[in-house]
Structures are given as C-alpha cells and as structure tokens.
C-alpha cells in the first residue's frame, strides 16, 4: 500500500499544480495548454511522472580485502 502511495503522490501533486497554473496564470484564447484545464492538468501529471523515473545511483567502490 505504501509503495502505491509513493507512486501516486507525485501524479496528484502534478495535477493540482497544473490546475493551479491554469487557474492563476492561464490565458483565455490562443494558448493551447493554458486555456483548457484538462490539458493543464494532464501536463502537470506528466511532469509529476518525471519524478517517478528512477535515477542512476553511484556505486561506492569497496577497497579490496587485505590478506
């Protein structure tokens, strides 16, 4: 259950921020993303999904065991 919440939270936050962008900044006519709340929310969700992509971790090299 916790694993599912970790994956859903960035999507929800992205959707809310996408709607907030539409509501507070968006334009009314010729802006394809900002003039429609559905596309603004969709783009927000897509940007939130970027945080779910795993990043490459650096491996720490261990010194060889002494004999």
FENVEN-V540362 format. One record per backbone hydrogen bond with DSSP energy under -0.5 kcal/mol. NH is the residue of the N-H (numbers start at 1). CO is the residue of the C=O. Records with the same first field share a line. If there is no record, write none. Layout:
NH = CO / CO
This chain:
5 = 1
6 = 2
7 = 3
8 = 4
9 = 5
10 = 6
12 = 8
13 = 9
14 = 10
15 = 11
16 = 12
17 = 13
18 = 14
19 = 15
20 = 16
21 = 17
22 = 18
23 = 19
24 = 20
25 = 21
26 = 21
32 = 30
35 = 31
36 = 33
40 = 36
41 = 37
42 = 38
43 = 39
44 = 40
45 = 41
46 = 42
47 = 43
48 = 44
49 = 45
50 = 46 / 47
51 = 47 / 48
52 = 49
53 = 50
61 = 59
